Structures are given as structure tokens and as C-alpha cells.
């Protein structure tokens, strides 16, 4: 614990001072200087961000954050008045310069204007924690910096720098404390939110712990991407039912635009940031992430219980659906996420003619707005041509618990 290390430090310092005569006029100053360096390093490392600001931050929107000084209760209790902590926006370049200087440099200019950005560092009498709580902060505006190549504003990362100057008792050493938040993408319009979330997800998932701010790999192994998508899906939807191997296969075909490779072939591949959220999917008007995030949003808002009951196959191609259903009895159906629309779920079902020939139909995708008017379960109940959920579960057995007791109304 930090407090124990500080106690050891002060005990050693007292022992050195007691032996000052024996140490002599040359060794004593060097030892005391070294002690101050150790104390400074220890104190700086105990200044932490306890509550991170939102990693996608919209201008003119209030947010909260807090920093904690672990050694504050021990070292600041005799301070005549509270120290003030300041919050400033810094660019990636400024964050890198601070990191490389081991936070010995001070910030020359904030890259954005933050209101209510100075807060007292106070010790809570109940918990004993020494914190500065920013409860009403607002980023009024952001100063954009020069971007690299084709980089968009939603790929630009910055951070909040929290800083203060403290004088420690009883040693009377003055120390400048600084700590950076996690990387932040600043947006000015809600329609930038989706792409900003992609930047944050990629950075959180694939950056190294001891990196220079805010360097992250341009390409990552496909299996790591699968883990990331699965964790994101379960966290957003708040379900324990994650993605399956067949889902990963479909997603790999989609992101790599390759329908000839086997599941094993994809395991050795790397996926790039461009494939994730810069390149438009073939024949579509959106990127892989924009499509996947639309599925996330739809499932979270309207389909959580259906997904958790494994009633939605979801991540499956239209071609594979035809293969599965064409040999099934008339009225067999399944649910898949729309390929052509963002945030849509469609019902595919098989119809058989009198001659025994089969035809697979896809119902126009339902959006979150559609499903807020009438639930998926009730829509399935309404459609008489639907009989059995693939492979052979009667629809009332599969979806009965999802029907509303009253006919009609919002689902």
C-alpha cells in the first residue's frame, strides 16, 4: 500500500537525519535529494483518475469525472486550505509529449475550452478518500488539430489532463501532479457518435498497456476481433448468450468480403482498422462496424429476450438461409439480421408449391421503430404462413411466452 511505503520513506529519512554527522557534508545532501526524488515518484503515481470522463464526448454536454489522491489523507492533512485540481483538454501530440517527459513538463495550452474545470481536492470524512469530484463539467468547444492522411474527426483522439500543485508536509516538498484520462473522441453532432464509438472500441480492445499515447495497431488477429465483438455484444445487450462459431464465420465472410474461405482459413487472418470502419461494404452504403452497431442497438432495444432464448439465428447470410430452409416443410422459418439495412431483422420462410418445389421468401426487415409499434412475437403470431421455427419447433411453443396477452398495442 502507498501509505505503508510513505511511512517507510519517512522512517528512513529520519534515520538518515539522525546519522547526518557520520554521513558528512557531501553524502547527506545527495541522500536527501535522492529521498525527495523517490518521494516525488511515489506521490505522482498515487494521483489517479477514479471516474473516467465519457470516451465519446459531445461538446455543449455536461459530464462528470473524478480524480483521487491516494496519499492525500496522509500528506495533506496539515494543509491550510484545499488544493485545487484543474481539468484541461489535450491533443494526442500533447499527451505523448507529457508521457515522454514522465509528466515533468507542464501543459502550455489547452486544446478546448472546459467550463467548471477547477475543483477542490478534499478528503471525505466518511470514506477517508481524498478526491476532486468534477460534477458539472462542460466542454464548450474543441480546437481540432491537423489530421493524418484520410483520418476523420471521429478518429482524432484527445484526453483530459487533471493537474494540481501540492506542498507535502512535513517535508515541505512541492510537487506538480498530473494524470491523463483514457483517450476521448470529441463529437459535435449526434450523427458522429457511431464512428466515434468505433475509434474508442478499437483503442480500448487493441492498445498495449505501456504504450505511447495513443498508439494502437492498424491490424489485429481475427480471433481477437471475434473476442471483442462478442464481449461488446454481451455487454451492450446485457445477455449471457454470446456469439457462436457459425456467427463468427458469417462475420468473417462479411468483413473480408470472402465467401470461398473455410472457418479455419479465417483464423490465421488479420483484420485492419480500414476493414472495420473505413471501407464501405460491397454494394452497401455503410461500413462493417456501422452495420454491426445497428444490430447491437436493435437487439438491445427490442430483441434481448428473443436473443437470450436463442430464437434468433441472426448472423447468417441470405444464401445459407436458402440452403437451410429449401429442404424443410412448408412454413418453416428463421430470423436473421438484415444485410441490406442497418438495424433490421427479417423473417425468412419456405413456401412449397403443389408440385413440391420450394421457394424461400424474406419478409421486409423490421426496424426498432416497427418493433416498438408491434413486438416481434406478435408479428410472428400474426403471420399465418409461419408454422415452425427452424428446424422444427412449433411457433407457438417457441414464441408463446413472447406474445402479448392483449391483441395489438406496443410490444
C-alpha positions as a Markdown table, in Angstrom:
| # | Residue | x | y | z |
|---|---|---|---|---|
| 1 | Unk | 0.0 | 0.0 | 0.0 |
| 2 | Unk | 1.1 | 3.6 | -0.8 |
| 3 | Unk | 0.6 | 4.7 | 2.8 |
| 4 | Unk | 3.0 | 2.0 | 4.1 |
| 5 | Unk | 5.6 | 2.9 | 1.6 |
| 6 | Unk | 5.4 | 6.6 | 2.7 |
| 7 | Unk | 5.8 | 5.6 | 6.3 |
| 8 | Unk | 8.9 | 3.6 | 5.4 |
| 9 | Unk | 10.2 | 6.6 | 3.5 |
| 10 | Unk | 9.8 | 9.0 | 6.4 |
| 11 | Unk | 11.4 | 6.5 | 8.8 |
| 12 | Unk | 14.4 | 6.1 | 6.6 |
| 13 | Unk | 14.6 | 9.9 | 6.2 |
| 14 | Unk | 14.6 | 10.3 | 10.0 |
| 15 | Unk | 17.3 | 7.7 | 10.3 |
| 16 | Unk | 19.5 | 9.5 | 7.7 |
| 17 | Unk | 19.0 | 12.8 | 9.5 |
| 18 | Unk | 19.9 | 11.2 | 12.8 |
| 19 | Unk | 23.1 | 9.9 | 11.2 |
| 20 | Unk | 23.9 | 13.2 | 9.5 |
| 21 | Unk | 27.1 | 13.8 | 11.4 |
| 22 | Unk | 28.5 | 10.4 | 10.4 |
| 23 | Unk | 27.4 | 10.8 | 6.8 |
| 24 | Unk | 29.3 | 14.0 | 6.3 |
| 25 | Unk | 28.6 | 17.2 | 4.3 |
| 26 | Unk | 29.0 | 15.6 | 0.9 |
| 27 | Unk | 26.9 | 12.4 | 1.2 |
| 28 | Unk | 24.0 | 13.9 | 3.2 |
| 29 | Unk | 22.7 | 16.3 | 0.5 |
| 30 | Unk | 22.9 | 13.6 | -2.1 |
| 31 | Unk | 21.0 | 11.2 | 0.0 |
| 32 | Unk | 18.3 | 13.8 | 0.8 |
| 33 | Unk | 18.0 | 14.7 | -2.9 |
| 34 | Unk | 17.6 | 11.1 | -3.7 |
| 35 | Unk | 14.9 | 10.8 | -1.0 |
| 36 | Unk | 13.0 | 13.7 | -2.5 |
| 37 | Unk | 13.1 | 12.0 | -5.9 |
| 38 | Unk | 11.7 | 8.8 | -4.5 |
| 39 | Unk | 9.0 | 10.6 | -2.6 |
| 40 | Unk | 8.1 | 12.6 | -5.7 |
| 41 | Unk | 7.8 | 9.5 | -7.8 |
| 42 | Unk | 5.7 | 7.7 | -5.2 |
| 43 | Unk | 3.4 | 10.6 | -4.8 |
| 44 | Unk | 2.9 | 11.2 | -8.5 |
| 45 | Unk | 2.0 | 7.6 | -9.0 |
| 46 | Unk | -0.7 | 7.8 | -6.4 |
| 47 | Unk | -2.7 | 10.5 | -8.3 |
| 48 | Unk | -5.3 | 8.6 | -10.3 |
| 49 | Unk | -8.4 | 9.0 | -12.4 |
| 50 | Unk | -11.1 | 7.3 | -10.3 |
| 51 | Unk | -14.1 | 8.1 | -12.6 |
| 52 | Unk | -13.2 | 8.5 | -16.3 |
| 53 | Unk | -14.9 | 11.1 | -18.4 |
| 54 | Unk | -17.1 | 9.7 | -21.2 |
| 55 | Unk | -14.9 | 8.4 | -24.0 |
| 56 | Unk | -17.2 | 9.8 | -26.6 |
| 57 | Unk | -17.8 | 13.3 | -25.5 |
| 58 | Unk | -20.2 | 15.8 | -27.2 |
| 59 | Unk | -19.5 | 19.5 | -27.0 |
| 60 | Unk | -22.1 | 21.5 | -25.0 |
| 61 | Unk | -22.9 | 18.4 | -23.0 |
| 62 | Unk | -22.3 | 18.2 | -19.2 |
| 63 | Unk | -20.3 | 15.3 | -17.9 |
| 64 | Unk | -18.7 | 14.0 | -14.7 |
| 65 | Unk | -15.3 | 12.8 | -13.7 |
| 66 | Unk | -13.2 | 12.4 | -10.5 |
| 67 | Unk | -9.6 | 12.0 | -9.5 |
| 68 | Unk | -8.2 | 10.5 | -6.3 |
| 69 | Unk | -5.0 | 11.2 | -4.5 |
| 70 | Unk | -4.3 | 8.0 | -2.6 |
| 71 | Unk | -1.7 | 9.7 | -0.3 |
| 72 | Unk | -3.7 | 12.8 | 0.2 |
| 73 | Unk | -5.1 | 11.8 | 3.7 |
| 74 | Unk | -1.6 | 11.2 | 4.9 |
| 75 | Unk | 0.3 | 14.0 | 3.3 |
| 76 | Unk | -2.2 | 16.9 | 3.0 |
| 77 | Unk | -3.9 | 16.8 | 6.4 |
| 78 | Unk | -2.0 | 19.8 | 7.6 |
| 79 | Unk | -2.6 | 21.9 | 4.5 |
| 80 | Unk | -4.0 | 25.4 | 5.4 |
| 81 | Unk | -6.6 | 25.2 | 2.6 |
| 82 | Unk | -7.7 | 22.7 | -0.1 |
| 83 | Unk | -5.6 | 22.4 | -3.2 |
| 84 | Unk | -7.4 | 22.9 | -6.5 |
| 85 | Unk | -7.4 | 20.4 | -9.4 |
| 86 | Unk | -7.7 | 21.7 | -12.9 |
| 87 | Unk | -9.1 | 19.8 | -16.0 |
| 88 | Unk | -7.8 | 20.6 | -19.5 |
| 89 | Unk | -8.2 | 19.1 | -22.9 |
| 90 | Unk | -5.0 | 17.9 | -24.6 |
| 91 | Unk | -4.3 | 16.6 | -28.0 |
| 92 | Unk | -2.7 | 13.2 | -28.7 |
| 93 | Unk | 0.5 | 15.0 | -29.5 |
| 94 | Unk | 0.4 | 16.9 | -26.2 |
| 95 | Unk | -0.4 | 13.7 | -24.3 |
| 96 | Unk | 2.6 | 12.0 | -26.0 |
| 97 | Unk | 4.9 | 14.8 | -25.0 |
| 98 | Unk | 3.7 | 14.7 | -21.4 |
| 99 | Unk | 4.2 | 10.9 | -21.3 |
| 100 | Unk | 7.7 | 11.1 | -22.8 |
| 101 | Unk | 8.7 | 13.7 | -20.2 |
| 102 | Unk | 7.4 | 11.5 | -17.5 |
| 103 | Unk | 4.9 | 14.2 | -16.7 |
| 104 | Unk | 7.7 | 16.6 | -15.7 |
| 105 | Unk | 6.5 | 19.1 | -18.4 |
| 106 | Unk | 3.5 | 21.3 | -17.8 |
| 107 | Unk | 0.7 | 22.0 | -20.3 |
| 108 | Unk | 1.3 | 25.1 | -22.4 |
| 109 | Unk | -2.1 | 25.4 | -24.0 |
| 110 | Unk | -5.5 | 23.6 | -23.6 |
| 111 | Unk | -6.9 | 22.3 | -26.9 |
| 112 | Unk | -10.5 | 23.0 | -25.8 |
| 113 | Unk | -12.5 | 25.3 | -23.5 |
| 114 | Unk | -13.9 | 23.5 | -20.5 |
| 115 | Unk | -16.3 | 25.2 | -18.1 |
| 116 | Unk | -16.4 | 24.5 | -14.3 |
| 117 | Unk | -13.0 | 22.8 | -14.7 |
| 118 | Unk | -11.4 | 23.7 | -11.3 |
| 119 | Unk | -12.4 | 21.7 | -8.3 |
| 120 | Unk | -11.1 | 21.4 | -4.7 |
| 121 | Unk | -9.1 | 18.3 | -3.7 |
| 122 | Unk | -10.9 | 17.3 | -0.5 |
| 123 | Unk | -10.8 | 14.4 | 2.0 |
| 124 | Unk | -14.3 | 12.8 | 2.6 |
| 125 | Unk | -14.8 | 12.5 | 6.4 |
| 126 | Unk | -16.8 | 9.3 | 5.9 |
| 127 | Unk | -14.8 | 7.3 | 3.4 |
| 128 | Unk | -11.4 | 8.9 | 4.2 |
| 129 | Unk | -10.7 | 9.2 | 0.4 |
| 130 | Unk | -9.0 | 12.4 | -0.9 |
| 131 | Unk | -10.8 | 13.2 | -4.2 |
| 132 | Unk | -11.6 | 16.0 | -6.6 |
| 133 | Unk | -15.1 | 15.5 | -8.0 |
| 134 | Unk | -16.0 | 17.2 | -11.2 |
| 135 | Unk | -19.8 | 17.1 | -11.2 |
| 136 | Unk | -20.9 | 19.8 | -13.6 |
| 137 | Unk | -18.2 | 20.0 | -16.3 |
| 138 | Unk | -18.9 | 21.1 | -19.8 |
| 139 | Unk | -16.7 | 21.1 | -22.9 |
| 140 | Unk | -17.7 | 24.3 | -24.6 |
| 141 | Unk | -15.6 | 23.9 | -27.7 |
| 142 | Unk | -12.7 | 21.9 | -29.1 |
| 143 | Unk | -9.8 | 23.1 | -31.2 |
| 144 | Unk | -9.2 | 20.5 | -33.9 |
| 145 | Unk | -5.6 | 19.7 | -34.8 |
| 146 | Unk | -4.1 | 18.6 | -38.2 |
| 147 | Unk | -5.1 | 15.1 | -39.0 |
| 148 | Unk | -3.1 | 12.4 | -40.6 |
| 149 | Unk | -3.9 | 11.5 | -44.3 |
| 150 | Unk | -7.5 | 10.4 | -44.6 |
| 151 | Unk | -8.2 | 10.5 | -40.8 |
| 152 | Unk | -11.6 | 11.8 | -39.9 |
| 153 | Unk | -12.6 | 13.9 | -36.9 |
| 154 | Unk | -14.0 | 10.8 | -35.3 |
| 155 | Unk | -10.6 | 9.1 | -35.4 |
| 156 | Unk | -8.9 | 12.0 | -33.6 |
| 157 | Unk | -8.1 | 11.1 | -30.0 |
| 158 | Unk | -7.5 | 13.5 | -27.2 |
| 159 | Unk | -7.7 | 13.3 | -23.4 |
| 160 | Unk | -8.5 | 15.3 | -20.2 |
| 161 | Unk | -5.4 | 16.2 | -18.2 |
| 162 | Unk | -6.0 | 16.6 | -14.5 |
| 163 | Unk | -3.3 | 18.6 | -12.7 |
| 164 | Unk | -2.5 | 20.3 | -9.4 |
| 165 | Unk | 0.4 | 21.6 | -7.3 |
| 166 | Unk | 0.7 | 20.3 | -3.8 |
| 167 | Unk | 3.2 | 21.0 | -0.9 |
| 168 | Unk | 3.7 | 18.0 | 1.2 |
| 169 | Unk | 4.0 | 18.1 | 5.0 |
| 170 | Unk | 6.2 | 17.6 | 6.9 |
| 171 | Unk | 8.9 | 17.6 | 4.3 |
| 172 | Unk | 7.7 | 20.8 | 2.6 |
| 173 | Unk | 8.4 | 19.4 | -0.9 |
| 174 | Unk | 6.4 | 21.0 | -3.7 |
| 175 | Unk | 5.2 | 18.5 | -6.4 |
| 176 | Unk | 3.2 | 19.0 | -9.6 |
| 177 | Unk | 0.7 | 16.2 | -10.0 |
| 178 | Unk | -0.7 | 15.3 | -13.4 |
| 179 | Unk | -2.7 | 12.4 | -14.7 |
| 180 | Unk | -4.4 | 11.7 | -18.1 |
| 181 | Unk | -7.8 | 10.3 | -18.7 |
| 182 | Unk | -8.4 | 7.4 | -21.2 |
| 183 | Unk | -8.5 | 8.6 | -24.8 |
| 184 | Unk | -11.6 | 10.6 | -25.7 |
| 185 | Unk | -13.2 | 11.3 | -29.1 |
| 186 | Unk | -14.9 | 14.6 | -29.2 |
| 187 | Unk | -18.0 | 15.0 | -31.4 |
| 188 | Unk | -20.2 | 18.0 | -32.1 |
| 189 | Unk | -23.2 | 16.2 | -33.7 |
| 190 | Unk | -25.1 | 13.0 | -32.6 |
| 191 | Unk | -24.6 | 11.5 | -36.1 |
| 192 | Unk | -20.8 | 11.2 | -35.4 |
| 193 | Unk | -21.5 | 9.0 | -32.3 |
| 194 | Unk | -21.4 | 5.7 | -34.2 |
| 195 | Unk | -17.9 | 6.3 | -35.8 |
| 196 | Unk | -16.6 | 7.8 | -32.6 |
| 197 | Unk | -17.6 | 4.6 | -30.7 |
| 198 | Unk | -15.7 | 2.5 | -33.3 |
| 199 | Unk | -12.5 | 4.5 | -32.6 |
| 200 | Unk | -12.9 | 4.0 | -28.8 |
| 201 | Unk | -13.7 | 0.3 | -29.1 |
| 202 | Unk | -10.6 | -0.3 | -31.3 |
| 203 | Unk | -8.4 | 1.7 | -29.0 |
| 204 | Unk | -9.7 | 0.0 | -25.8 |
| 205 | Unk | -9.5 | -3.5 | -27.2 |
| 206 | Unk | -6.2 | -3.5 | -29.1 |
| 207 | Unk | -3.9 | -1.0 | -27.4 |
| 208 | Unk | -1.0 | -2.1 | -25.2 |
| 209 | Unk | -0.9 | -1.2 | -21.5 |
| 210 | Unk | 2.5 | 0.5 | -21.7 |
| 211 | Unk | 2.1 | 2.4 | -24.9 |
| 212 | Unk | 3.0 | 5.9 | -26.1 |
| 213 | Unk | -0.4 | 7.9 | -26.2 |
| 214 | Unk | -2.4 | 6.9 | -28.1 |
| 215 | Unk | -0.7 | 4.4 | -30.4 |
| 216 | Unk | -2.7 | 1.4 | -31.4 |
| 217 | Unk | -2.2 | -1.4 | -34.0 |
| 218 | Unk | -3.6 | -0.9 | -37.5 |
| 219 | Unk | -4.2 | -4.6 | -38.0 |
| 220 | Unk | -5.2 | -7.2 | -35.4 |
| 221 | Unk | -5.7 | -11.0 | -35.4 |
| 222 | Unk | -9.2 | -12.0 | -36.5 |
| 223 | Unk | -9.7 | -14.2 | -33.3 |
| 224 | Unk | -9.0 | -11.1 | -31.2 |
| 225 | Unk | -11.6 | -9.2 | -33.1 |
| 226 | Unk | -14.1 | -12.0 | -32.5 |
| 227 | Unk | -13.5 | -11.8 | -28.8 |
| 228 | Unk | -14.0 | -8.1 | -28.9 |
| 229 | Unk | -17.2 | -8.2 | -30.9 |
| 230 | Unk | -18.6 | -10.9 | -28.5 |
| 231 | Unk | -17.7 | -9.0 | -25.4 |
| 232 | Unk | -19.2 | -5.8 | -26.8 |
| 233 | Unk | -22.4 | -7.7 | -27.9 |
| 234 | Unk | -23.0 | -9.3 | -24.5 |
| 235 | Unk | -22.2 | -6.1 | -22.6 |
| 236 | Unk | -24.5 | -3.8 | -24.7 |
| 237 | Unk | -27.4 | -6.3 | -25.0 |
| 238 | Unk | -26.8 | -7.4 | -21.3 |
| 239 | Unk | -27.1 | -11.1 | -22.1 |
| 240 | Unk | -25.1 | -14.2 | -21.1 |
| 241 | Unk | -25.7 | -15.7 | -24.6 |
| 242 | Unk | -22.7 | -14.7 | -26.7 |
| 243 | Unk | -21.8 | -15.2 | -30.4 |
| 244 | Unk | -21.3 | -18.7 | -31.7 |
| 245 | Unk | -18.7 | -20.2 | -34.1 |
| 246 | Unk | -21.2 | -20.0 | -37.0 |
| 247 | Unk | -21.8 | -16.3 | -36.2 |
| 248 | Unk | -18.0 | -15.6 | -36.4 |
| 249 | Unk | -17.9 | -17.4 | -39.8 |
| 250 | Unk | -20.6 | -15.2 | -41.2 |
| 251 | Unk | -19.0 | -12.0 | -39.8 |
| 252 | Unk | -15.6 | -13.0 | -41.3 |
| 253 | Unk | -17.2 | -13.5 | -44.7 |
| 254 | Unk | -18.7 | -10.1 | -44.4 |
| 255 | Unk | -15.7 | -8.1 | -43.2 |
| 256 | Unk | -13.2 | -9.8 | -45.5 |
| 257 | Unk | -15.7 | -10.0 | -48.4 |
| 258 | Unk | -14.6 | -13.6 | -48.9 |
| 259 | Unk | -17.2 | -16.4 | -49.4 |
| 260 | Unk | -14.8 | -19.1 | -50.5 |
| 261 | Unk | -12.6 | -19.5 | -47.4 |
| 262 | Unk | -13.3 | -22.0 | -44.6 |
| 263 | Unk | -13.7 | -21.1 | -41.0 |
| 264 | Unk | -10.2 | -22.4 | -40.3 |
| 265 | Unk | -8.8 | -20.1 | -43.1 |
| 266 | Unk | -10.1 | -17.0 | -41.3 |
| 267 | Unk | -8.4 | -18.0 | -38.0 |
| 268 | Unk | -4.9 | -17.0 | -39.4 |
| 269 | Unk | -6.0 | -13.7 | -40.9 |
| 270 | Unk | -5.6 | -10.2 | -39.6 |
| 271 | Unk | -8.3 | -7.5 | -39.9 |
| 272 | Unk | -7.5 | -3.9 | -40.4 |
| 273 | Unk | -9.0 | -0.7 | -39.0 |
| 274 | Unk | -10.0 | 0.3 | -42.6 |
| 275 | Unk | -11.9 | -3.0 | -43.0 |
| 276 | Unk | -13.6 | -2.4 | -39.6 |
| 277 | Unk | -14.8 | 1.1 | -40.1 |
| 278 | Unk | -13.4 | 3.0 | -43.1 |
| 279 | Unk | -14.2 | 0.9 | -46.2 |
| 280 | Unk | -17.8 | 0.7 | -47.3 |
| 281 | Unk | -19.1 | -2.9 | -47.6 |
| 282 | Unk | -19.5 | -4.0 | -51.3 |
| 283 | Unk | -22.9 | -3.0 | -52.7 |
| 284 | Unk | -23.8 | -1.1 | -49.4 |
| 285 | Unk | -23.7 | 2.4 | -48.1 |
| 286 | Unk | -22.1 | 1.6 | -44.7 |
| 287 | Unk | -19.1 | 0.1 | -43.1 |
| 288 | Unk | -18.9 | -3.2 | -41.2 |
| 289 | Unk | -18.9 | -1.5 | -37.8 |
| 290 | Unk | -21.9 | 0.7 | -38.7 |
| 291 | Unk | -23.8 | -2.4 | -39.7 |
| 292 | Unk | -22.8 | -4.3 | -36.6 |
| 293 | Unk | -23.6 | -1.4 | -34.3 |
| 294 | Unk | -27.0 | -1.2 | -35.8 |
| 295 | Unk | -27.6 | -4.9 | -34.9 |
| 296 | Unk | -26.4 | -4.1 | -31.4 |
| 297 | Unk | -28.8 | -1.2 | -31.0 |
| 298 | Unk | -31.8 | -3.2 | -32.4 |
| 299 | Unk | -31.1 | -6.2 | -30.2 |
| 300 | Unk | -30.6 | -4.1 | -27.1 |
| 301 | Unk | -33.8 | -2.2 | -27.6 |
| 302 | Unk | -36.2 | -4.8 | -29.0 |
| 303 | Unk | -34.8 | -8.3 | -29.2 |
| 304 | Unk | -32.9 | -9.0 | -26.0 |
| 305 | Unk | -35.3 | -11.7 | -24.7 |
| 306 | Unk | -35.6 | -13.4 | -28.1 |
| 307 | Unk | -31.8 | -13.5 | -28.5 |
| 308 | Unk | -31.3 | -14.8 | -24.9 |
| 309 | Unk | -33.8 | -17.6 | -25.7 |
| 310 | Unk | -31.8 | -18.4 | -28.8 |
| 311 | Unk | -34.8 | -17.8 | -31.1 |
| 312 | Unk | -32.8 | -15.6 | -33.4 |
| 313 | Unk | -30.1 | -17.1 | -35.7 |
| 314 | Unk | -29.2 | -13.5 | -36.6 |
| 315 | Unk | -25.8 | -13.6 | -38.1 |
| 316 | Unk | -26.4 | -15.7 | -41.2 |
| 317 | Unk | -26.3 | -15.0 | -44.9 |
| 318 | Unk | -29.4 | -15.0 | -47.2 |
| 319 | Unk | -27.7 | -17.7 | -49.3 |
| 320 | Unk | -27.1 | -20.0 | -46.4 |
| 321 | Unk | -30.7 | -19.4 | -45.2 |
| 322 | Unk | -32.0 | -20.7 | -48.6 |
| 323 | Unk | -29.8 | -23.8 | -48.2 |
| 324 | Unk | -31.2 | -24.5 | -44.8 |
| 325 | Unk | -34.8 | -23.9 | -45.5 |
| 326 | Unk | -35.2 | -25.3 | -49.0 |
| 327 | Unk | -35.4 | -28.9 | -47.7 |
| 328 | Unk | -37.7 | -28.0 | -44.8 |
| 329 | Unk | -41.6 | -28.4 | -44.6 |
| 330 | Unk | -43.8 | -25.6 | -45.8 |
| 331 | Unk | -43.9 | -22.7 | -43.3 |
| 332 | Unk | -40.5 | -23.4 | -41.6 |
| 333 | Unk | -38.9 | -20.0 | -40.8 |
| 334 | Unk | -35.9 | -18.4 | -39.1 |
| 335 | Unk | -34.8 | -14.9 | -38.0 |
| 336 | Unk | -31.8 | -13.2 | -39.4 |
| 337 | Unk | -30.3 | -9.7 | -39.2 |
| 338 | Unk | -30.8 | -7.7 | -42.4 |
| 339 | Unk | -27.8 | -7.5 | -44.7 |
| 340 | Unk | -29.1 | -4.6 | -46.7 |
| 341 | Unk | -30.3 | -2.3 | -43.9 |
| 342 | Unk | -28.7 | -1.0 | -40.7 |
| 343 | Unk | -30.6 | -2.2 | -37.6 |
| 344 | Unk | -33.2 | -4.6 | -39.2 |
| 345 | Unk | -34.3 | -8.1 | -38.5 |
| 346 | Unk | -36.1 | -10.1 | -41.2 |
| 347 | Unk | -38.1 | -13.4 | -41.3 |
| 348 | Unk | -37.1 | -15.9 | -43.9 |
| 349 | Unk | -39.6 | -18.8 | -44.6 |
| 350 | Unk | -40.1 | -21.6 | -47.1 |
| 351 | Unk | -43.2 | -22.0 | -49.3 |
| 352 | Unk | -43.9 | -25.2 | -51.1 |
| 353 | Unk | -45.9 | -25.4 | -54.3 |
| 354 | Unk | -48.3 | -28.2 | -55.1 |
| 355 | Unk | -45.6 | -29.8 | -57.2 |
| 356 | Unk | -43.3 | -30.0 | -54.1 |
| 357 | Unk | -41.0 | -27.2 | -55.3 |
| 358 | Unk | -39.7 | -24.8 | -52.6 |
| 359 | Unk | -39.3 | -21.1 | -52.6 |
| 360 | Unk | -37.7 | -19.1 | -49.8 |
| 361 | Unk | -39.2 | -15.7 | -49.1 |
| 362 | Unk | -37.7 | -12.9 | -47.0 |
| 363 | Unk | -40.1 | -10.5 | -45.3 |
| 364 | Unk | -39.2 | -6.8 | -45.4 |
| 365 | Unk | -36.9 | -6.1 | -42.4 |
| 366 | Unk | -38.4 | -4.8 | -39.2 |
| 367 | Unk | -36.7 | -1.8 | -37.6 |
| 368 | Unk | -36.6 | -0.8 | -33.9 |
| 369 | Unk | -39.4 | 1.7 | -34.8 |
| 370 | Unk | -41.5 | -1.1 | -36.3 |
| 371 | Unk | -41.0 | -3.3 | -33.3 |
| 372 | Unk | -41.8 | -0.6 | -30.8 |
| 373 | Unk | -45.3 | -0.3 | -32.5 |
| 374 | Unk | -45.8 | -4.1 | -32.5 |
| 375 | Unk | -43.5 | -6.7 | -31.0 |
| 376 | Unk | -41.6 | -9.3 | -33.0 |
| 377 | Unk | -43.5 | -12.1 | -31.1 |
| 378 | Unk | -46.9 | -10.6 | -32.0 |
| 379 | Unk | -45.8 | -10.1 | -35.7 |
| 380 | Unk | -44.8 | -13.7 | -35.9 |
| 381 | Unk | -48.2 | -14.7 | -34.4 |
| 382 | Unk | -50.0 | -12.5 | -37.0 |
| 383 | Unk | -48.3 | -14.2 | -40.0 |
| 384 | Unk | -50.3 | -17.4 | -40.8 |
| 385 | Unk | -47.7 | -18.6 | -43.3 |
| 386 | Unk | -45.2 | -19.1 | -40.4 |
| 387 | Unk | -45.5 | -22.5 | -38.8 |
| 388 | Unk | -42.3 | -23.9 | -37.3 |
| 389 | Unk | -39.1 | -22.2 | -36.2 |
| 390 | Unk | -36.2 | -23.9 | -37.8 |
| 391 | Unk | -35.5 | -26.8 | -37.5 |
| 392 | Unk | -38.9 | -28.0 | -36.3 |
| 393 | Unk | -40.3 | -26.1 | -33.2 |
| 394 | Unk | -44.0 | -25.1 | -33.5 |
| 395 | Unk | -44.1 | -21.3 | -33.5 |
| 396 | Unk | -46.5 | -21.0 | -30.5 |
| 397 | Unk | -44.2 | -23.2 | -28.5 |
| 398 | Unk | -41.1 | -21.2 | -29.4 |
| 399 | Unk | -42.6 | -17.7 | -29.2 |
| 400 | Unk | -45.7 | -18.2 | -27.0 |
| 401 | Unk | -44.0 | -16.6 | -23.9 |
| 402 | Unk | -43.3 | -13.5 | -26.1 |
| 403 | Unk | -46.9 | -12.9 | -27.2 |
| 404 | Unk | -48.7 | -10.1 | -25.6 |
| 405 | Unk | -51.9 | -11.1 | -23.8 |
| 406 | Unk | -53.8 | -8.3 | -25.4 |
| 407 | Unk | -54.0 | -8.3 | -29.2 |
| 408 | Unk | -52.3 | -5.3 | -30.7 |
| 409 | Unk | -50.6 | -2.4 | -29.0 |
| 410 | Unk | -46.9 | -1.7 | -28.5 |
| 411 | Unk | -44.6 | -4.7 | -28.0 |
